[in-house]
Amino acid sequence: MELPVAIVLFFVGHWTLSVFFQTFFLHRYGAHRMFTLSKGWERFFHFCTFLFQGSSYLNPRGYAILHRMHHAYSDTEKDPHSPVIFNNPFSMMNHTRDIYRSINLGTFPVEERFDGGYPDWPLLDRIAGRWLTSLCWGTAYTAFYLAFATQWWHFLLLPIHYLMGPVHGAIVNWFGHWAGYRNFDSKDASRNTLIFDFVTLGELFQNNHHKYGMRPNFAVRWFEIDPTWWAIRVFAKLGILKLRDERLLTSRDEREATHVTDELREALEPAE
């Protein structure tokens, strides 16, 4: 019942790199603009997101709009993905998929406050959004398993590769608003699921994130660990990105630093 080392490395690598670029590029940069990137670095990380999400690549515009809606309408009927509203993660993610697709097709009535301020690379996004591209990625994943799998049950991991992005989304949005502890009282049901989020690299600190929507470090208490924040700090030190507030790198109490930018404040605050 052992897995070949090649498959273990491939699965862990795909999982980790896919969720890293989701939280680093699509979420913290694309949806929130917690830091700035030069155009060259933005294109580099945009391409890496396509490369490592593969068949489940998420368009930055669709992702940003969905996520800003989630903050504004968290755990209400207008929330695109909430376990408070849906009975199971499958119906929740089906609803999310329908809204995401309609946003990308231009048929969803997007509120003006949720639009704009996300990475835009029309050529790459057109290529990545085609079914043939997803089919090619799926074929590549399958070919790898055909080369290295030694038991039939190894192939049961393939659907996770095909749908890696939605799998991460289901874990974060279901468990992050259902299971765990709360550091802050809020009107929504957000939770912190793990104290060391090795599963989604910081995304499961949902209660912290909903309290400080523009804070690039999702960990708040001394024992909480957000691995993606480590990467952001290194990138900042190397000059790859620039934080909105440099005090984040030196202040012991990061909550004293500025975490909300004027252009996104309205999008991230609940509507009256």
SERO-4910 file (N, C-alpha, C, O; in steps of 0.05 Angstrom, whole numbers):
BEGIN
 pado doro    nc1    nc2    nc3   cac1   cac2   cac3    cc1    cc2    cc3    oc1    oc2    oc3
  Met    A     16    -24      0      0      0      0     17     25      0      7     47      6
  Glu    A     42     23     -7     59     47     -7     57     61    -34     52     50    -55
  Leu    A     61     88    -32     62    104    -56     90    107    -66    108    111    -50
  Pro    A     95    105    -92    121    110   -103    131    138    -95    115    157    -94
  Val    A    157    141    -91    168    167    -83    162    188   -104    156    211    -97
  Ala    A    163    181   -129    158    200   -151    130    212   -149    126    236   -153
  Ile    A    111    195   -143     83    205   -141     80    222   -116     66    242   -116
  Val    A     92    214    -94     91    230    -69    102    258    -74     90    278    -67
  Leu    A    125    259    -87    138    285    -92    121    302   -112    119    326   -108
  Phe    A    110    289   -132     94    303   -151     69    314   -138     61    337   -143
  Phe    A     55    297   -123     30    306   -110     36    329    -90     22    349    -91
  Val    A     55    325    -72     61    346    -52     71    371    -66     63    393    -58
  Gly    A     87    369    -87     97    392   -101     74    407   -115     73    432   -113
  His    A     57    392   -128     34    405   -142     16    419   -122      7    441   -126
  Trp    A      9    405   -100     -8    416    -80      4    442    -68    -10    462    -67
  Thr    A     29    440    -60     42    463    -47     45    487    -65     39    510    -57
  Leu    A     55    483    -89     60    505   -107     33    517   -117     31    541   -121
  Ser    A     14    500   -122    -13    510   -130    -25    528   -109    -34    550   -115
  Val    A    -25    519    -84    -37    535    -63    -20    560    -56    -31    580    -48
  Phe    A      6    557    -59     23    581    -54     17    603    -73     13    626    -65
  Phe    A     15    598    -99     10    619   -118    -19    629   -116    -25    651   -124
  Gln    A    -37    611   -107    -64    621   -102    -65    641    -79    -77    663    -82
  Thr    A    -52    635    -57    -53    653    -34    -34    677    -38    -41    700    -30
  Phe    A    -11    673    -50      8    695    -53     -1    714    -76     -2    738    -72
  Phe    A     -6    703    -99    -11    720   -123    -41    727   -126    -47    750   -128
  Leu    A    -58    707   -127    -86    713   -132    -99    727   -108   -115    746   -112
  His    A    -93    717    -84   -107    728    -61    -94    753    -50   -106    775    -51
  Arg    A    -70    750    -39    -58    773    -25    -49    796    -44    -50    819    -36
  Tyr    A    -42    788    -68    -34    809    -87    -58    817   -105    -65    841   -106
  Gly    A    -70    798   -119    -91    804   -138   -116    815   -126   -126    836   -136
  Ala    A   -127    803   -105   -152    811    -94   -149    834    -74   -167    851    -72
  His    A   -126    834    -59   -123    854    -37   -102    875    -43   -103    896    -30
  Arg    A    -83    870    -60    -61    889    -65    -47    895    -39    -42    919    -32
  Met    A    -40    875    -23    -26    879      2      3    888     -2     15    898     16
  Phe    A     13    885    -26     40    894    -33     40    901    -63     21    895    -77
  Thr    A     61    913    -72     63    920   -100     86    904   -114    105    896   -101
  Leu    A     83    900   -140    102    886   -156    108    902   -181     90    916   -191
  Ser    A    132    901   -191    137    913   -217    122    897   -238    114    874   -233
  Lys    A    119    908   -262    104    894   -283    118    868   -290    105    848   -296
  Gly    A    145    868   -290    159    844   -297    155    822   -277    150    799   -285
  Trp    A    156    828   -251    152    808   -230    122    799   -230    116    776   -225
  Glu    A    104    818   -236     76    811   -237     71    790   -259     57    770   -254
  Arg    A     83    794   -282     80    775   -304     93    748   -296     82    727   -303
  Phe    A    116    749   -283    129    724   -275    111    708   -256    108    684   -260
  Phe    A    100    720   -236     83    706   -217     57    698   -229     45    678   -222
  His    A     47    714   -248     23    707   -263     27    681   -278     10    663   -278
  Phe    A     49    680   -293     56    656   -308     59    632   -290     50    610   -296
  Cys    A     73    636   -267     77    614   -248     50    604   -237     47    580   -233
  Thr    A     31    622   -233      5    613   -224     -8    595   -245    -20    575   -238
  Phe    A     -6    603   -270    -17    586   -292     -2    559   -293    -15    538   -296
  Leu    A     24    560   -290     41    536   -292     34    516   -270     32    492   -276
  Phe    A     31    525   -246     28    507   -223     -1    501   -216     -7    481   -203
  Gln    A    -20    518   -224    -48    511   -221    -57    493   -244    -75    476   -241
  Gly    A    -46    497   -267    -51    479   -290    -80    478   -298    -92    499   -305
  Ser    A    -91    454   -297   -118    450   -307   -139    465   -291   -162    469   -301
  Ser    A   -133    473   -267   -152    487   -250   -144    516   -246   -151    528   -225
  Tyr    A   -130    527   -265   -122    555   -264   -146    573   -259   -167    570   -272
  Leu    A   -142    592   -241   -163    611   -234   -157    639   -245   -135    650   -240
  Asn    A   -175    650   -261   -171    676   -273   -170    697   -251   -187    698   -234
  Pro    A   -149    715   -251   -146    734   -229   -170    753   -226   -177    760   -204
  Arg    A   -183    761   -248   -206    778   -246   -229    764   -232   -241    774   -214
  Gly    A   -235    739   -242   -257    724   -230   -252    719   -200   -270    720   -184
  Tyr    A   -227    711   -194   -220    706   -166   -223    730   -149   -235    729   -127
  Ala    A   -212    753   -158   -213    778   -142   -242    786   -137   -248    794   -114
  Ile    A   -259    785   -157   -287    794   -153   -301    775   -133   -315    784   -115
  Leu    A   -297    749   -137   -309    730   -118   -300    735    -90   -316    735    -71
  His    A   -274    740    -86   -263    743    -60   -273    769    -47   -279    769    -23
  Arg    A   -274    790    -62   -284    815    -51   -313    813    -43   -322    825    -24
  Met    A   -329    799    -59   -357    793    -52   -358    778    -25   -375    783     -9
  His    A   -340    759    -22   -339    742      2   -334    760     27   -347    756     47
  His    A   -316    779     25   -311    796     47   -335    815     53   -342    818     77
  Ala    A   -346    825     33   -368    844     37   -394    831     47   -409    843     62
  Tyr    A   -398    806     39   -423    792     46   -418    766     60   -433    747     57
  Ser    A   -397    765     77   -389    740     89   -411    726    105   -424    738    123
  Asp    A   -416    701     97   -436    684    110   -464    694    109   -480    689    127
  Thr    A   -470    709     88   -498    717     82   -506    704     56   -490    690     43
  Glu    A   -530    708     47   -539    696     22   -524    706     -2   -525    693    -23
  Lys    A   -512    729      0   -497    740    -23   -468    731    -23   -453    737    -42
  Asp    A   -459    715     -3   -432    704     -2   -430    682    -23   -447    664    -23
  Pro    A   -410    683    -41   -408    663    -61   -402    635    -50   -407    615    -63
  His    A   -390    634    -26   -383    607    -15   -383    608     16   -364    618     28
  Ser    A   -405    598     27   -407    598     56   -420    572     67   -441    565     57
  Pro    A   -407    559     86   -419    535     98   -444    541    115   -459    523    122
  Val    A   -447    567    122   -471    575    137   -496    573    119   -518    567    128
  Ile    A   -492    578     93   -514    578     74   -519    551     61   -542    544     56
  Phe    A   -497    536     56   -500    511     42   -496    487     61   -482    489     81
  Asn    A   -509    465     54   -508    441     71   -483    424     69   -477    409     87
  Asn    A   -469    427     46   -445    411     42   -426    425     23   -435    444      9
  Pro    A   -401    418     24   -381    433      8   -385    430    -22   -377    447    -38
  Phe    A   -399    408    -31   -403    404    -60   -423    424    -71   -418    436    -92
  Ser    A   -445    428    -57   -465    448    -66   -453    476    -64   -459    493    -81
  Met    A   -437    481    -43   -425    507    -40   -406    513    -64   -407    535    -75
  Met    A   -389    494    -71   -371    498    -93   -384    499   -120   -374    512   -138
  Asn    A   -406    485   -123   -422    486   -148   -432    515   -152   -432    526   -174
  His    A   -442    526   -130   -452    554   -131   -429    573   -137   -432    591   -153
  Thr    A   -406    569   -125   -382    586   -130   -374    584   -159   -368    604   -172
  Arg    A   -374    559   -170   -367    554   -198   -385    570   -217   -376    582   -236
  Asp    A   -411    569   -211   -431    582   -229   -426    612   -229   -427    625   -251
  Ile    A   -421    624   -206   -416    653   -205   -389    660   -219   -388    679   -235
  Tyr    A   -369    643   -214   -342    648   -226   -345    647   -257   -334    664   -270
  Arg    A   -358    627   -267   -361    624   -296   -376    648   -308   -369    658   -328
  Ser    A   -398    656   -294   -414    678   -305   -398    705   -304   -402    722   -321
  Ile    A   -381    708   -284   -364    732   -283   -345    732   -307   -342    752   -321
  Asn    A   -333    709   -313   -314    707   -335   -328    710   -362   -316    719   -382
  Leu    A   -353    702   -363   -369    704   -388   -381    732   -392   -391    738   -413
  Gly    A   -380    748   -371   -391    775   -372   -421    776   -368   -434    796   -375
  Thr    A   -433    755   -357   -462    754   -353   -470    759   -324   -494    760   -318
  Phe    A   -451    761   -306   -457    766   -278   -456    796   -272   -438    810   -281
  Pro    A   -477    807   -258   -477    836   -253   -457    843   -230   -465    843   -207
  Val    A   -433    849   -238   -412    855   -218   -415    883   -208   -417    902   -224
  Glu    A   -415    887   -182   -416    913   -170   -390    928   -177   -368    917   -176
  Glu    A   -393    954   -182   -370    970   -191   -347    969   -170   -324    970   -177
  Arg    A   -355    969   -144   -334    970   -123   -317    945   -122   -296    945   -110
  Phe    A   -326    923   -134   -311    898   -134   -292    895   -158   -275    877   -159
  Asp    A   -296    912   -178   -281    909   -203   -256    926   -203   -255    947   -190
  Gly    A   -236    917   -218   -211    932   -222   -190    926   -201   -196    914   -180
  Gly    A   -165    934   -207   -143    931   -188   -132    903   -186   -120    897   -165
  Tyr    A   -135    887   -206   -125    859   -206   -106    856   -230   -107    871   -249
  Pro    A    -89    835   -229    -70    831   -252    -86    824   -277   -106    811   -277
  Asp    A    -76    835   -300    -89    831   -325    -69    823   -346    -50    838   -353
  Trp    A    -73    799   -358    -56    789   -379    -75    774   -399    -76    750   -398
  Pro    A    -88    789   -416   -109    778   -433   -101    753   -449   -116    734   -450
  Leu    A    -77    753   -461    -69    731   -477    -66    705   -460    -77    684   -468
  Leu    A    -52    707   -438    -48    684   -421    -75    674   -410    -80    650   -410
  Asp    A    -92    692   -402   -117    684   -390   -136    671   -411   -151    653   -405
  Arg    A   -134    681   -436   -150    668   -458   -140    639   -462   -156    621   -465
  Ile    A   -114    636   -464   -103    609   -468   -109    591   -444   -118    568   -448
  Ala    A   -105    601   -420   -110    585   -396   -139    577   -393   -145    556   -381
  Gly    A   -157    594   -403   -186    589   -399   -198    570   -419   -222    564   -417
  Arg    A   -183    561   -439   -194    543   -459   -195    514   -449   -178    505   -435
  Trp    A   -216    500   -457   -219    472   -448   -196    455   -459   -188    436   -446
  Leu    A   -186    462   -483   -164    446   -494   -139    448   -477   -124    429   -473
  Thr    A   -134    472   -465   -111    476   -447   -114    458   -423    -95    445   -414
  Ser    A   -138    458   -411   -143    442   -387   -140    412   -394   -129    396   -378
  Leu    A   -149    405   -418   -146    377   -427   -117    369   -429   -109    347   -422
  Cys    A   -100    387   -439    -72    382   -442    -59    378   -415    -42    360   -411
  Trp    A    -66    395   -395    -55    392   -368    -64    365   -357    -48    351   -345
  Gly    A    -89    359   -360   -100    334   -349    -86    310   -362    -80    290   -348
  Thr    A    -80    311   -387    -66    290   -401    -37    287   -390    -28    265   -387
  Ala    A    -25    309   -385      3    309   -374      3    296   -346     20    279   -340
  Tyr    A    -17    303   -329    -18    291   -303    -22    260   -305    -10    245   -291
  Thr    A    -40    253   -323    -46    224   -326    -22    209   -337    -17    187   -328
  Ala    A     -7    221   -355     17    208   -366     37    204   -344     51    183   -344
  Phe    A     40    223   -326     59    219   -304     51    195   -287     68    179   -280
  Tyr    A     26    192   -281     17    170   -265     20    143   -280     26    123   -268
  Leu    A     15    144   -306     19    120   -322     48    111   -321     54     87   -322
  Ala    A     66    130   -319     94    124   -318    104    114   -291    122     97   -290
  Phe    A     91    123   -269    102    117   -243     84    102   -224     93     91   -204
  Ala    A     58    101   -230     40     87   -212     44     57   -214     49     46   -235
  Thr    A     42     44   -191     46     14   -190     22      0   -181     20    -25   -182
  Gln    A      2     14   -171    -23      2   -162    -47     18   -174    -44     42   -179
  Trp    A    -69      5   -177    -92     18   -189   -102     42   -172   -111     62   -182
  Trp    A   -100     39   -145   -110     60   -128    -94     85   -128   -103    106   -119
  His    A    -70     84   -139    -54    109   -142    -68    129   -160    -66    153   -156
  Phe    A    -83    118   -179    -97    136   -198   -120    151   -186   -131    169   -198
  Leu    A   -128    143   -161   -150    157   -147   -141    186   -139   -158    202   -132
  Leu    A   -115    191   -140   -105    218   -134   -108    237   -158   -107    261   -154
  Leu    A   -112    226   -182   -113    243   -205   -135    264   -205   -130    287   -213
  Pro    A   -160    258   -196   -180    279   -195   -172    304   -178   -180    326   -184
  Ile    A   -156    299   -157   -146    322   -141   -128    339   -158   -129    364   -156
  His    A   -110    327   -174    -93    342   -192   -110    358   -212   -105    382   -217
  Tyr    A   -130    345   -223   -147    359   -243   -161    383   -231   -164    404   -245
  Leu    A   -170    381   -207   -186    401   -194   -172    414   -170   -185    421   -150
  Met    A   -146    417   -171   -131    426   -148   -141    453   -137   -144    455   -113
  Gly    A   -146    472   -154   -155    498   -145   -181    497   -130   -183    507   -107
  Pro    A   -202    485   -142   -228    482   -127   -225    465   -102   -240    471    -83
  Val    A   -207    446   -101   -204    430    -76   -193    448    -54   -203    447    -32
  His    A   -173    465    -61   -163    484    -41   -185    503    -32   -188    509     -8
  Gly    A   -201    513    -51   -222    531    -45   -243    519    -27   -253    532     -8
  Ala    A   -250    494    -31   -269    480    -14   -259    477     14   -274    481     33
  Ile    A   -233    469     17   -222    466     43   -222    492     59   -230    493     82
  Val    A   -212    513     46   -210    539     59   -238    551     66   -242    559     89
  Asn    A   -256    551     47   -281    564     52   -301    548     69   -319    559     81
  Trp    A   -297    521     69   -315    505     86   -304    504    114   -317    512    133
  Phe    A   -280    493    117   -269    490    144   -262    517    157   -264    520    181
  Gly    A   -254    537    141   -247    563    152   -270    579    162   -267    599    176
  His    A   -295    569    157   -319    582    168   -336    562    183   -360    565    187
  Trp    A   -323    540    191   -338    519    205   -323    506    228   -334    502    249
  Ala    A   -297    501    225   -282    487    245   -258    503    255   -243    514    239
  Gly    A   -254    504    281   -231    518    292   -238    537    314   -260    536    326
  Tyr    A   -219    555    320   -223    574    342   -224    603    331   -218    607    308
  Arg    A   -232    621    348   -235    649    340   -219    667    358   -221    665    383
  Asn    A   -202    684    346   -188    704    361   -205    730    364   -201    745    383
  Phe    A   -224    734    346   -239    759    345   -269    753    341   -276    735    326
  Asp    A   -285    768    355   -314    767    351   -320    781    324   -309    802    318
  Ser    A   -339    769    309   -346    781    284   -375    772    277   -385    754    289
  Lys    A   -387    786    258   -414    779    250   -415    753    233   -436    741    231
  Asp    A   -392    745    222   -392    721    206   -383    697    223   -378    700    247
  Ala    A   -380    674    210   -373    650    225   -344    642    221   -337    618    224
  Ser    A   -327    660    213   -299    654    206   -284    642    230   -289    649    253
  Arg    A   -267    623    224   -251    608    244   -222    607    235   -215    610    212
  Asn    A   -204    602    254   -177    594    249   -175    564    253   -179    555    275
  Thr    A   -170    549    232   -172    520    233   -147    507    244   -148    487    258
  Leu    A   -124    517    237    -98    506    245    -80    528    257    -81    550    248
  Ile    A    -64    521    276    -45    541    287    -20    542    270     -6    562    269
  Phe    A    -13    520    255      8    520    235     -5    510    209     -9    486    206
  Asp    A    -11    529    192    -26    521    168     -7    511    146      0    525    128
  Phe    A      0    486    149     17    472    129      0    462    106     11    453     86
  Val    A    -27    462    109    -44    451     88    -49    471     66    -47    465     42
  Thr    A    -56    496     73    -62    516     53    -45    541     57    -51    563     46
  Leu    A    -22    539     71     -2    560     73    -12    586     83     -4    608     74
  Gly    A    -30    585    103    -40    610    116    -69    616    111    -81    631    126
  Glu    A    -81    604     90   -109    610     83   -129    602    105   -151    613    106
  Leu    A   -122    583    121   -141    573    142   -141    591    167   -153    583    187
  Phe    A   -128    614    167   -131    634    188   -153    653    179   -148    677    177
  Gln    A   -177    643    175   -198    659    164   -208    680    183   -214    703    175
  Asn    A   -210    673    209   -219    693    229   -200    717    230   -209    740    231
  Asn    A   -174    711    231   -154    733    231   -156    750    206   -156    774    207
  His    A   -159    736    183   -160    751    158   -185    768    155   -184    790    144
  His    A   -207    759    165   -232    775    164   -230    799    183   -244    819    179
  Lys    A   -215    796    204   -211    819    222   -192    840    210   -198    864    210
  Tyr    A   -170    831    198   -151    849    186   -148    842    156   -130    827    148
  Gly    A   -167    852    140   -169    843    112   -146    851     95   -141    838     74
  Met    A   -130    871    103   -107    879     86    -80    872     99    -60    883     91
  Arg    A    -80    855    118    -56    848    133    -42    824    118    -55    803    117
  Pro    A    -18    827    108     -6    805     93      3    781    109      6    759     99
  Asn    A      6    785    135     11    762    153    -15    753    165    -27    768    182
  Phe    A    -25    730    158    -51    720    167    -49    710    196    -70    706    209
  Ala    A    -26    705    206    -22    696    234    -22    721    252    -11    742    244
  Val    A    -35    719    275    -37    742    293    -24    736    320     -9    752    331
  Arg    A    -30    713    331    -20    706    358      8    693    356     15    683    334
  Trp    A     23    693    377     51    686    376     55    657    367     76    650    356
  Phe    A     36    639    372     39    611    365     28    604    337     30    581    329
  Glu    A     17    623    323      6    618    297     28    622    275     44    641    277
  Ile    A     27    605    256     48    606    235     35    607    207     20    589    200
  Asp    A     41    628    193     32    631    165     56    629    146     71    648    143
  Pro    A     60    606    134     84    602    117     87    621     94    109    629     87
  Thr    A     65    630     83     67    649     60     78    675     69     92    689     53
  Trp    A     73    684     93     84    708    103    115    707    104    128    727     98
  Trp    A    126    683    110    155    680    109    165    687     81    185    701     78
  Ala    A    152    676     61    160    681     33    158    710     26    175    721     13
  Ile    A    136    723     35    132    751     29    154    768     42    164    787     29
  Arg    A    162    761     66    184    776     79    210    773     64    225    793     60
  Val    A    216    749     55    240    744     39    239    760     13    259    773      6
  Phe    A    217    759     -1    214    774    -26    217    804    -22    229    818    -38
  Ala    A    207    814      1    209    842      7    239    849     13    248    870      3
  Lys    A    253    832     27    281    837     33    297    837      8    317    852      5
  Leu    A    290    820    -12    304    818    -37    296    840    -57    309    842    -78
  Gly    A    276    856    -51    268    877    -69    249    867    -91    244    882   -109
  Ile    A    239    843    -88    221    832   -109    193    845   -106    180    849   -127
  Leu    A    185    852    -82    159    865    -77    163    887    -57    184    888    -43
  Lys    A    144    905    -55    144    926    -36    119    926    -20     97    927    -31
  Leu    A    121    923      7     98    923     24     86    951     26    100    971     23
  Arg    A     60    951     30     46    977     33     57    993     57     57   1017     56
  Asp    A     65    979     77     75    991    101    100    976    110     98    953    119
  Glu    A    123    989    108    148    976    115    151    969    144    168    953    152
  Arg    A    134    981    162    135    974    190    128    944    195    134    933    216
  Leu    A    115    932    175    109    904    177    133    887    180    132    865    191
  Leu    A    156    896    171    181    881    172    195    884    199    213    868    205
  Thr    A    188    905    213    204    911    238    187    913    263    197    908    285
  Ser    A    162    921    260    145    926    284    138    899    298    130    880    285
  Arg    A    141    899    324    134    876    340    103    872    340     93    850    339
  Asp    A     90    895    341     60    894    339     52    902    311     48    926    306
  Glu    A     49    883    293     43    889    265     16    903    262     11    916    242
  Arg    A     -1    899    281    -28    911    279    -27    941    280    -47    954    273
  Glu    A     -5    953    289     -2    982    289      3    993    261     -1   1017    256
  Ala    A     12    976    243     18    985    216     -7    989    200    -29    979    207
  Thr    A     -5   1003    177    -28   1008    160    -34    983    143    -16    972    130
  His    A    -59    975    143    -66    951    129    -89    955    108    -96    936     94
  Val    A    -99    979    107   -122    983     89   -115   1006     70   -107   1028     79
  Thr    A   -118   1001     44   -113   1022     24   -139   1035     16   -160   1021     16
  Asp    A   -139   1060     10   -164   1074      4   -179   1062    -20   -204   1060    -19
  Glu    A   -164   1053    -40   -178   1044    -65   -192   1017    -60   -210   1010    -76
  Leu    A   -185   1002    -39   -199    976    -35   -215    977     -9   -229    957     -3
  Arg    A   -215    998      6   -229    999     31   -259    993     28   -270    976     42
  Glu    A   -271   1006      9   -300   1003      5   -307    974     -4   -327    963      5
  Ala    A   -290    963    -20   -295    936    -30   -294    915     -8   -307    895     -9
  Leu    A   -277    920     12   -273    900     33   -290    904     58   -290    888     76
  Glu    A   -305    926     59   -322    931     82   -351    923     75   -359    928     52
  Pro    A   -366    912     93   -393    904     88   -410    928     80   -407    950     90
  Ala    A   -429    923     62   -447    944     53   -466    951     76   -474    933     91
  Glu    A   -475    976     78   -494    984     98   -521    972     92   -540    976    107
***
